[in-house]
Amino acid sequence: MNAALSLYLVTDAAACGDRGVIDTVREAVAGGVTIVQLRDKHATDAESADLLVELSAAIDGRAMLVVNDRLDAVQQARARGARVDGVHLGQSDAAVQRARELLGPDALIGLTANTPAHLDAVRALPAGTVDYVGVGVIRPTSTKPDHPPALGIDGFAALAAASPVPAVAIGGVGITDVAELRDAGAAGVAVVSALCAAEDPRATARDFRRQWRGQRPPRVLSIAGSDASGGAGIQADLKSIAANGGYGMTAITALTAQNTQGVRDVHVPSAEFLRAQLDAIADDIEIDAVKIGMLANADIIRTVGEWLTQHRPGTVVLDPVMVATSGDRLLDADAEQALLDLASHADLLTPNLSELAVLAGHPVQSWGDALTAAQEIAARTGALVLAKGGHLAFAEAPDALVGRDGVIAEYTAERIETTSTHGTGCSLSSALATAHARGMDWPQAVHSSRQWLRESLRAAGALEVGRGSGPISHFAGLWKRGGLATRPIAADVRVDWWNSTASVRRDIDALPFIRALADGTLERERFLSYLAQDALYLREYARVMAEAARLAPTAAEQAFWAQSAQGAIAGELELHASWLTPSTGISADTFAAEPSAVATAYLDHLRAAAFTGDYAVLIAAVLPCFWLYTDLGVRLHAGEFGAHALDPDHPFASWLATYADPAFAIATEQAIEYVTAAAAVADEARRERMHRAFAVAAEHERAFFDL
């Protein structure tokens, strides 16, 4: 139910303007509207019935159709053969129980509900009387000037949470409200002027669908047979759906014993079991798209058709499996007719040339014949047809997207010579369903899916599966571009990188310089020699951090590295000068020492990182100076190196105090956060460069304490 309610169009003749209600609805449904409510308070029942008949023909089963209030109009339109699914009633309209009695148990009946009392009234009705409530208005709207006070998102959320049936948000809903309303518990959003007055209702509806789906991948259901060898059927579909950015689900129509050399046996579960699979999925999961493959007999085909009639997913692609590779017909005449009837439920058909000929009822011997047949089928079914010329003896492999008025888009590319073509039809149709459900229009979806399929065909031979017609390599492009390593989160990077410095930290702890510094036995001259080298280091280190500030991608990071550079000069160097040149402060004499080989190597490493222009690598290189320094200070002040390090009379007490400076500890945490966040979003190669820069810098830190 929730999937059918997700994008709910309420008509407004005035907003539709010269385009009219019928054409507006036709375009909006093509863009993904799932339910249409005819609302015209000024029309008579007879006029409403006429409109319902026209709308039923325009919608052609691709969305649900209800009318506002007019029960008699529903009955009149139904009597004339129109498909009208139900009625939406206001609080002052006809009683919902009477509507249920008149329209039957399968009708869709909605009720306006704006207050807790309205919801209590729904709760008091017999179960199944009301299917959904329309809750609003969300924002003030001119299309209903007598509306109650606007609820806003929070007000809607409270009513939706209390509702015993799904709640559709209505009234002043704009595209920027969609995600918030979905997260607030809406089963759908009802839109009036945003669609009716849109310059392009199809494109606008598609934009609303994208907003409704949000960042989650589309949920794509494959209704098809199983291929034990993994190259075709549901196994290929699941790979194709995942490779193209979707979440795959399956309802299995047949089990096959097959491999790359052929089919050995087929077992067809009952139509009742297939329906049980379909219902189990639909009862729990919103289905964005359906791909239909192998359907073994008329009962199976009709079961799928009945289910589609009830559930109406936003995208349906039918790959009509009708002719074996040998040329033998796989379906009897009854099943072929049932499949042709099923095609009217589809948005896109993807027959091969042999199947195109069966559907058209005449031979297809040339590309021109294929285009003619595709147009005939499109006119007969209302679906688009992807005519595929891969089996023609051409140097190129042409495809064409065809509608009732002819070719919409043509595609051609050099033929790929390969014997690994098992499951190409299954894989392409699943890719198409996924791409369309992601928000692409059909020409874009065909282009994207063909590019992916060709990439997968080119890499297919490397799989080396079987001795017959091998499968395509569904994930070849993803493996090549993304690699196989799991991308860590920032917390994982922190743990891994810190653990990688364990031996460095153990070595630092054991260094005579650190031990003597902690217990106060370090010779003053050696300490001053260390400070002289550190002063040279800090001067250049500040410049490196200034470069990090220049490269930083955000203002916050820019400010942090700039402040760190300033702190190295104004804070740390001043302390150095208080020991090295107390009479002059920071001056040329502070930097009079000759740089040691260790200091030079460390600074060369930092400068090299800066010269790459890679911000992430640069900040990884400067991180050990923060992290190892802070770690050592924390442990010194925790007494791990002996109690004397905490003695206020320690000869280097003022220096040791800097190791555990709380402000520096906070800065270190911020540096760690920036570096690990950058590493987490980097690709594998860049993350490795970052870690190498970090690890080398850590080794330089160890060497610096051993001057």
N, C-alpha and C positions, 0 to 999 in steps of 0.2 A: 504493500500500500504506500509506504513512504516514498518509494522510488517514483510512483505514479503522480504523487503530489508535489514533487520537488520544484518544478517550475510551472506555475499556475497562472495562465493568462485570463484576465477578466476583460471582456471587450467593452469598448467605448466608441460608439459610432462617430461622435464629434472629434475625438482624438485621432481616429483613423483617417479622417479627412477624405480627400478625393480618391485615395487608394481603396477605400472601402474596407468593411469588416472582413469579407471573405478572403481577399488577397492578403490582408495583413495577417490573418490567422494562418493561411497557407504558408507564408514565409516564416512566421514565428515557429510553427511546428517543425518546419525543415531545419530551423536552427536549434531545436532541442526542447521546445515547450512540451510538457508532458500531459497537461490537462487544460482544457479551454472551457471557460464559463461564458455563455451568451448572456449578457446583461443589457437589456434595453427596456427601461421602465415605461417608455411611451408607446411601445409596440403592442398591438393586439395579440391575442393568443394565436390567431390565424397567421399573422405576420411573423410571429416568433417561430411557429411551426415551419413556415417557408424558409426562414433563415437557418433553422436547425437542419433541414434537409440539405441545403446548400453547404453548410459547414461540414456535415457528415461526409459529403462527397469530397470536399476539399481536404479534410483531414485524412480520410481513407484509412481509418484504423490505426494511424500512427500516434494518436494521442487520445485521451479520454475527452468526452464531450458532455457537459452538463449545462443546464439553463438555470438562470436565477428565477426562482419562485414559480414559474409557469408549469404546473403539473399537467394541465390540459394540453399545452403545446407539446410536451414530451410525448403524450399518448398519441396525439395527431401525427407527429413526425414519425414515430415508431410504426404507426399504421401504414405509413407511406414508404416503409422500408428503410428509413434512416436509422443509423446507429447512434442512439442517444443513451449515454450511460447512467444519467441520473439527474439530480436537481440539487441546487443549493438554496436553502431557506433562511430568511431572516427571522428575528424573534417575533415579528408581527405577521409573518407569512403563514402559509398553510401548515397545519400540524404535521410534525415529522412522522408520527405513527400512521397517519392517513397516507402520506407519501410512500412509506414502506409498503403498506397494503396494496396501493395502486401500482407501484413500479416493480415490486417483487424483491425477493431476497438477494438477488445479484446486483441490484441497482446501487449506484454510489450516491449516498445522501450526506450532504454537508449542512452544517448549521452555524450561523453567526453566534459567537459567544464572547462577550466583552467584560464580564464580571464573574466573580466567584459564584454568585447566585445562578447565573446561566449554566455554569459547569455542574452545579449541584442538580439542576434540572436534567441535564444530560445523563448524569449518574443514576438518576431515578428511573430513567426509561429502561425498557427491556433491552438486554444485551443485543447488539447488532442493529439497533434502530438507527443510530447515527454512526457514520464511518469516520468523520473528521469534523473539526470545528474550525471556522475562520475567525482568528483573533486579531483585533485591531480597533482603531487605527494605530499604526506604528508612528507615523509622522502626520502632521496636518496635510490634508490633500484637497485640491479643488475639485476632484472628480466626484466627491461626496461631501458637499458643503454642510450637511446636517449631521456630520459624524460626531460621536462622543469624544471626550477629551483624549488626546493622543497618549498612548501607553509608553512609548519609548521602548528601548531594548529590554531594560530591567523589568518594566511592567509586563511586557510580553513573556519574559522568562518565567515570572512568577505564575502566570496563568497557564502557560504550557506545562510547567512542572505539576500543576494540580489537575490537569485535564485527564479524563479517563480514556480519551481517544486522541489520535494524532492532531496536532495543532498547526494550522497554516497561518503564517503572518501576512496580514493584508493592510493596505492603506498607507499611501505615501512611501512605499518601499522603493528605494533606489539601489543601484548596483553596489554602492559602498556599504549598504546595510546587510548584504547577503551573508557574508561570512559570520558576522556577529549574530545574526538571527539563527543561522544553522547551529552555531555553538551554544545559543541560548535555548536550544531544544526544538526548533521549528522542524516540522516534517516537510515543509516547503515554503516558498514565498510566492504570494499572489501579486501580480504586477499589472497595472492598468496603463497609465499614460507613458511610462518608461518604455513600453513595447509598442503600444498602439500609435504613439506619436513619433516613434523612432524613424529616422530617415531610412534605415536598413533593418527591419525587424529580425531578419534571419541572423545577421551579424550580431545584433544586440542580444538576441536570445542565446547565441553561442557564448557571448561574454558573460551573461548571467550564469550559464551552466558552468563555465570555468570557475567563477567565483563560488558557486555552490560546492563544487568538488574541492576547491582549495588546493593545497599542495599535495594532497594524497594521490597516489596513482589510481587510474581508473580500474574498476573491477570488471573483468572480462570473463564471461562464461563461454566455454567451448562445449557445444553439444555435438559429439562426434564419436567415432569408434576409436578403439585402442590398438596401437601398433606395438607389439612386443619388442621389436627391434629398436624402437625409440625414434625412428626417422620421420614418421608421418602420424596422422591422427592426433589424439589428444596430447601425446607426448611432444610432438612437434609444436602443437598449438601452445602448450604451456611455456616452452622455450621461447617461442616467437613473441608471446605476450610479454614475458619478462624482459626479453631483449629490447622491446620497444617501449618499455616504461610502464607496463600494467601489472596488475595482480591477477593471476589466472586461476580459474575454477573450472571444473569439468562435470558434465553429466554424460555418462558413457552409454552409447547406443548399441555398441557391438564390441565383442572381444574377438581379436584375430590372432591366429598363430601364423606369424609371418616373419620374414627377414628381408634382407636386401635383394634376395633372389625371387621372392614371390610369396603369395598367400597360400597357406596349407589348409587352414580350417577357419571357420567363422562360427561364433556362438552369439545369438541375438537374445539378450534378456527381454523380458516381457515389457509391453508398453506401460503396464501399471507400475513396474519398478522404475522405468525411466521417469514417469510422472512423479513418483515419490522422490527421486533425486532432485528434480527441478523444483518441486515445492519446498523441499528441505532447505535448499539454497535461498530461494526467494523469500521464505518466511523469516530469514535471519539477516540477510545481506542485501544491501542496495546494489543492484546490478546496473552497471553503466553501459555495457555493450554485450552483445551475444554474437558469437560466430557459430554457424551451423555447418557441419561437414557430413559425414556418412550417415545416412538414415536408411535402414535396410529394407523397410517395407511400408505399406500404406498405413498400417496401424501406428507405427512409430512416427511417421510423418504427420499424421493427423493429431497425434498427442502433442507434438511440438507446436503445431499450429494453434491448438486449443489453449495451450499454456501461454503462447505469445499474445493471443487475443486477450487473455486475462491480465497479463503483467506488463506488456508494452515497454520493454527496455528502450533507452534512448537511441541506441545504435544496433542494427541487425545486419550482419553480413552473411549471406548464404553462398556457400561453395557447393554447388549441386553435383554431388558424386553420383554419376549415372552411367558412365562408360569406363570399362576396364582398359588398361594399357593395350591389351590384345585387340580392343575394338568391340568386345562383347558388351551387350547391354546388361547392367547390373540390376535393374528394376523392371518389374512387370508393368503392363500398361496402366493398371490401377494406381500403382505407386508413382509412376511418372506423372499422371494427372494430379495426384495429391501433392507432388513436389511443385508442380506448376502453380497450384493453388497457394501453396506455402510461400511461393516467391512474392506474392502480393503483401506479405508481412515484412519483407526485407527492404532495407534502404539501398543495398548494393548486392549484386549478383556477380560471382567470379567464375563463370564456366570456362573450361578449356574449349578448344574448337569443336571437338566431338560432342561435348555437352551442349554447346551453343547450337549445334545443328539439331539435336533432339528437342531442345526447348523451342526452337524456331519452327520445327516441323519441315525443314528442307535442308538439302546438303549445303555445306560450307566448304568451298574448295579454294577460296582465295581470300586475301585480306579485305577486298571490297565486299565479298560475300559476308565476311565476319562482321563488318561494320553495319551492313544492312540488317543482318539477323539480330544484332545487339539492339538496334533501334526498334525493331519490331517487338522484341521481348520487353524493352523498357516501356513502350507504349501500352503493351498488354498488361503488364504487372504494376506499373507505376514506380518500379525500382530503377536505379541506375544500373548499368551493366559495364563491367570491366572486360572488354574484349582483349584476349591475350593471344599474341601471334608467335609465341615461343616455339610451337610445333611446326611452323611454316619453314620452308627451305630457303630462308633469307640469310644474308650475311649479318643483318641486324635483327634485333628482337623487338618488334613493335607492340605497343599496348595502346588502348584508347578507352577513355571514360566516355560512355555514351548514354544519353538520355532520350526521352521520347521525341525531342526535336533534332536529334542528331549528335554529332561528336562534340563533347564539351572540352576535352583536352586530349592531346596525343603525346605519346612518350616513345622514344626510340633510343637505342644504344647498341653498341657492338655486342654481338652474341658472345657469350662466355663458353668456351669449349670445355666441357666437363661431363663425366658420367655420373657425378654425384648430384642427382636431381630428385632423389626420393623425398617426397613430402613437400615439394616446392609450392604446390597449390594450397595445401593446408597452412603452410607457414605464411604465405603471402596474405591469405584471407584473414588470418588472426592478427597479423601486423596491421592490416587495414582497419579492422575493428578497433584495435587499441589506439592507433593514431587518431582516428576520428573521435573516439571517446576522450582523448586528451585535448580536444578542442580544434583540431585542424578541419578545414573544409575538405570535401572529397578530392578535389584536384591536388591539394597539398598532401593529403593522406596517401594518395597513390604515388606521388613523387617521393615522399619520405620512405614509404614501404618498399618501393622498387630499389631505391638506393641501398637500403639495408639488405634486401634480398641479394642484390648483386655482390655486395661485399661478402655476404655469407657463402655465396656460390664460389667466389674466387678462392676462398680459403677452405672449401669443403674437402679437397683431396687430402689435406694434411691430417684429417681425422682418421683416415685409413680404417673405416668401419665396413666390414663385410666384403664379400667377393662379387656382389652384384651392383645394383644402382645404389650408391651410398647416399647418406643424408647430407644436407647442408650443414655448415658450421654456424649455428645460430648466434653464438656469443663471440665469434672471432674478432669483430670490431671492438667490443667491450674489453675483451682480454688484452688486445693490443693497446688500446688507449688508456685503459684504467689499471691494467696489471691485475695480479691475483692476490697481492698483499692486502690484508684487512686494514682499512683506514682507522687509525686510533682516534680516540677523543683526547682532549687536552690532558685530562687526568692520567690517561695511559702514558702519554708522552712524558709527563712529569716523572712518573715512577720509573719508566724505562731509562730515561736519560740519567736520573739520579743514581740508579743502580749501576749504570755503566761507569760511573766515577768512583766506585767502591775502592778499587785498588789505588787510585790516585789519592783518595782521602786517607786510606791506611798509611800510605807512604808519607803524606804530609804529617800525620800524627806522630810518626816515628822519627821525623827529621830532628837532628840535634838543635837546629835553630829554634824550632817550635818548643822543644822540651826545655831548653835553656831560657827562652823567653818566658815560659810559664812559671818556672821555679825561681826566676830572678838572677840566674847565674850567667846570663848572656853578657859577653863583654860589650862595653859601651861602644867601642870603636866598630865592632862588627855590626851592632845595631844601627849606628849612624851610616855605615856603608850601605846597609840594606835600605835605609831611608833615602839616601842619595839616589840610588837606582830607582826606587819607587817614585820619587819626585819626577824623574825623567819620564817614567811610565805614565804617571797621572796627567802630565801636560799633554801627551799625545792621545791618551785614552779619552780625555775630554773632547778633543777634536773629532775622534771617531764617533763618540756619542752625539756630537753636533751633526755629523753626517747622517746618523740614524734619525735624528729629528727632521732633517731635510727630506729624507726618503719616506718618513712615516705616512701611512695611508689615512690616519684619522687625526683630528685636532688633539684628542686626549693623548695619543701616543707621541705626537710631536711635542706637546708640552712636557710629557714625562721625560723624554730623552734630553730635551733642552735643559730641564731642571737638574737632571743627573749630571750633565756636563758642567753646569754652573756650580753644582755642589762639589764636584771633584776639584775645582779650582778654589772656590771661596771657602770651602770647609776643610777638605782633606789636605790640600796643599798648604793652607795656613798652619795646620798642625805640624806638617813636615818642617815648615820654615821655623816654627817655634823651637825645634830641636837643631836644625841644621844652620840656620842663619837668624838667631833670635834678635840680633841687634838691628837687622835691616828688614826683617820680614821677608815676604816673597820678593826675590830679586834675582838678578842674573847669577849671583853666587849660589842660590838655591839649586841651580841646574848646572853647576860647574863640573860635576863628576863626568868622567869618560863613560859612555854607555857600555855596559858589559855585553858579552855575546848573548847571554840569556835574555836581557832586557830588549836587545835589538831584535832577536828572533820573535819574541812575543809581540812586539810592536809591528814587525813586518807582517805577522799573521793577521793582526787586526786591520792594518792598512789594506792588505790584500782583500779582506772581506769587504771593506768599505768600497774599494775600487770596482768590485763586481757590479755595484749598483743594485744588488739584490737585498732589499730591506730585511727579509726573513733570515737570510744567511748572516748578515751583519749583526743583528741583535742576538742570534744564537752564539756568535763568537764572543760578544761582550758579557754574556750571562755568567760564565764561571767566576768572573771577578766579583759579581754580586753574591752568587750562591755559595761558593766555597768559603768566602770571607765571612759571610753571616753564619754559616754552619760552625766554623771554627770558633767564632766569638761566642755563640750560644753555649757551646760545650766547655769553653774556657771558664765562662761565668757560672756554669753548672758544677764546677769543681772536678771535671773529668781529668784534668791535668794536674790535680793537686790543689790543696787549700791555699797555698802561697799565692796563686794567681789572683785570689780575691782580697789579698792584704792591701789595705789602702797605702801602706808604706812600701809597697813593691816599687822597685826602681823605675819600672816602666808602666806604672799604674795609669797615667793619663793616656798612654797609647793603648793599653789593653781595654780601657773603657770604650774606645771607638769600635772595638770588635762587636760589642753587644748593644750598640746604639739602637734604640727602638725605632727611630725614624729610618735608619738604614735597613732594618729588618722589614719594615713596611714597604720600602722601595724595592727590596729584593723580591717580595711576594708579587708586587706589580710587574716587575721584569719577568718573573717566571710565568705569570699569567699571559703576558703579551707574546712571549716566545712560544709557549706550548700551544696557545691558540693558533698562532701562525703555522706551526708544524702540523696541527691537526687538520687544517684545510689544504695543506700543500700536497702535491702529488708525490708519489713514492720517491722519484729521483730528487726532487727539491728537498724533501724531508731528510733524505740521506745526506745531501750537501749540508744542510743545517746541522745535522748531528755530527758530521765530521768536523765542521768548524767549531762546534761546542767542545767536542772531545779533544781536539788539538789545543784549544785554549785552556782546557783543564790541565793538560800535561804541562803547558807553559806556567800555569799557576804553581804546580808542584815544583817545577825547576826554580821559580822565582824565590820560593822559601828556602832554597838550598844554595843560595848564592855563596 
